[in-house]
Structure formats: C-alpha cells, structure tokens
Amino acid sequence: MNTHRIALIPGDGIGPAVTDAAWAVLSAAGTSAELESVRFDWSCAHYEQTGAMMPVDGIETLRAFDAILLGAVGWPAEVPDSVSLHGLLLPIRKAFVQYANIRPHRLLRGVQGPLKSDNFDILCVRENTEGEYSGAGGRVHQGTSDEVAVETSIFTHKGVERILRFGFEQARTRRGKLASVTKSNAQRHSMVFWDEITAKVAADYPDVEVSSYHIDAMAARMVMSPESLDVIVASNLFGDILTDLGAAIQGGLGFAASANINPDRTAPSMFEPVHGSAPDIAHLGIANPMAAIWSGAMMLEHLGETVAASRVMAALETVTAGGVGTVPGKDKTDTITAAVLGALR
C-alpha cells in the first residue's frame, strides 16, 4: 500500500486542538493510500525557547513530505506577528513556491450567513509569494521624528501571469467566470501592469468570461451580489482582505479553509485554516475544527484522494445540516469532531 507522508505543524493557541480534530477525521476517511504523519512543534513557544520559529534546516526537513497540514501560528502577547509570520509561514510559502493560495467561500448546509443571499460559491485565488508581502523595504532614522518607512511591492511578469493562468484553469473547471481584482485607477504602475497581463492571458482562454474590478467595488459586490461571482484572482494583499470578507459571508472564520498550492508539484503544498490562533479561546475547548477539517479535505483532493475528500465534505455537511457546529462557541471541539466522525462512518 502506498503512503502519503504528512508534516503536521499544529502551532499555537487553538492550532493543536483543530489539527488533532482534522487528523482524526482524515485518518478515518478511507484513503486509498496510508496516511503517515510526523509532528513538528514549531511555534511561538518554540521561538521563545530557541530564538527561531523553526530550526535552520526546517525547510529541508519539510521538503521530504508530500504535504503539510498546519494549525495556526501566532501568540502576539509574547511574539510579534511580524516575527511569527516571517519566521514560519512566509518562508514555507516562498521556499516551496506555493504561489497559489486558494480559499473556497460557500455556505455549508445548515449554516446561516449574514447575507440575504445564500446561493453563492466563490473560489478566491490569491497570489501568495510576492506583491505587497514581498518584504522589500526598510526603515531609517528609527526612533526619531525624521523616521522614514518604505514598503515596496514587488510584481513580476512571471508571478502575475502564473497566478492568473492558475485562476483561469480553475474557472474552466467551474462556471467559466473569472474576476481580476486591482486598484489600477490609483496604483498606476503595479496594478496597470496586472491589468495588462490579465488582458494578455485572457486571449488564451476565450471560453472564460473575464471581468476586471477595483478592490473596493469587489468588496461591495461580494456583499451585494455574491452569487454573481465564480473565481476571483487578486494580489497578495487584496486577496488577503477579500478572503476574510469571504469568510464572514460564509458564516465566520470557523469555516474558512485554505490551501497554499505549488501547482507544479515540485515541492509540498500546505493546507491550513485561516482563523488564526485565537488566544482568547485557546484553552476553552470550543474552537470550531471545521475549517481545519475542510482544509484537510482540500489536502486529500490535492493528493489524488478525491473519493475520501468527498466523504469528508459530505460528513461535514451532514453535521452542519443537523445544527452541530453552526453557532460559534455553542458546541465543544470534541463534540463537533465526534459528530463528523460519526457521519463519516
């Protein structure tokens, strides 16, 4: 029997609890290949003990795995978010060329969102390795009234074209519509550049309907007319903002799954819920594990375990249709996990 080797990085706060829940469900999903995991305690606690979010050979250690399942990283009371982000998540995404961050936004059965419309199914595709989060820039005259901070966004033709092509390919497998998001009326260099590449790539996909939106107009459309949207492609920053809005309209961060994909499969991809470590509820046992479980289903699909992935999603929807896990804080993490396992079996 073949084996899928998975690196588990539970992280901080509610991360270990939701990762344990997801792994229990994935292990019971009936995959065609055995799931084998190795757990790594890389986290803010690890940083406080060692001065680093992960060991110096962390990237090479992870390279040997087929995929990475991550819980949540961050403990801002002790370690600044800028340290935890740049010490773990961003290095993994960049080193493994996980340039496509994909996040599904739809309501699971039984989940009540804040909008009147409940008939939407949006896939946000976020550029994940450059753009506004490139880290280029610096600060001079720190601590004085003359201090200057410069943050430079980096957009390459290769980086923009490949994320757009990925988005077009996704649209072809769905409803054939793609929305490209920029702010080219204000950012006349990088975003005009993005618009030009969108037009160029669109010529290779005549079967896909293409629309261009400014970020503010897209934010309004996601609220007012989400059912009109199919695939959204955006830069690192704009995609980050829009996907949090997407999480809100799908019922909250407890349902917000994501995948950091290396489409060329030259390195492992990473799957994670995007709700963060939630320090305020970290030890209360009420974290909703559904986003982590959904992320795990995305991982199974990426590994070719499409039947098992479908089973997991069907189990999730059976549970939410019965009212379990649909109200934040109402059901315990263990209760939700047990219900999903029961539905799966």
LINKAQUI-V482634 format. One record per backbone hydrogen bond with DSSP energy under -0.5 kcal/mol. NH is the residue of the N-H (numbers start at 1). CO is the residue of the C=O. If there is no record, write none. Layout:
BEGIN
NH;CO  NH;CO
END
This chain:
BEGIN
4;34  5;3  6;4  6;36  7;67  8;6  8;38  9;7  9;69  12;72  14;277  15;12  18;14  19;15  20;16  21;17  22;18  23;19  24;20  25;21  26;22  27;23  28;24  28;25  29;26  34;2  36;4  36;34  38;6  40;8  47;43  48;44  49;45  50;46  51;47  58;55  61;57  62;58  63;59  64;60  64;61  65;62  66;5  67;5  68;269  69;7  70;68  70;271  71;9  72;10  75;79  78;75  79;75  83;80  84;80  85;81  86;82  87;83  88;84  88;85  89;84  90;85  92;88  93;89  94;90  95;91  96;92  97;94  98;93  99;97  100;261  101;99  101;126  102;100  102;259  103;124  105;122  107;120  108;106  111;108  113;111  114;248  120;118  121;229  122;105  123;230  124;103  124;122  125;232  126;101  126;124  127;234  128;99  131;154  133;130  134;131  136;152  138;150  140;148  144;141  147;144  148;140  150;138  152;136  153;151  154;131  155;153  160;156  161;157  162;158  163;159  164;160  165;161  166;162  167;163  168;164  169;165  170;166  171;167  172;168  173;169  173;170  174;170  174;171  176;171  178;209  179;231  180;178  180;211  181;233  182;213  186;183  187;183  188;186  191;187  192;187  193;189  194;190  195;191  196;192  197;193  198;194  199;195  200;196  201;197  202;198  203;199  203;200  204;201  205;202  208;205  209;176  210;208  211;178  213;180  215;182  218;214  219;215  220;216  221;217  222;218  223;219  223;220  224;220  225;221  228;225  229;226  231;177  232;123  233;179  234;125  239;235  240;236  241;237  242;238  243;239  244;240  245;241  246;242  247;243  248;244  249;245  250;246  251;248  252;247  255;252  256;253  257;255  258;272  259;102  260;270  261;100  261;259  263;261  265;262  269;66  270;260  271;68  272;258  273;70  274;256  281;278  282;279  284;281  286;281  289;287  291;254  293;289  294;290  295;291  296;292  297;293  298;294  299;295  300;296  301;297  302;298  303;299  304;301  305;300  306;304  309;305  310;306  311;307  312;308  313;309  314;310  315;311  316;312  317;313  318;314  319;315  320;316  321;317  322;318  323;320  324;319  326;323  328;326  329;286  330;327  331;327  333;285  336;332  337;333  338;334  339;335  340;336  341;337  342;338  343;339  344;340  345;341
END
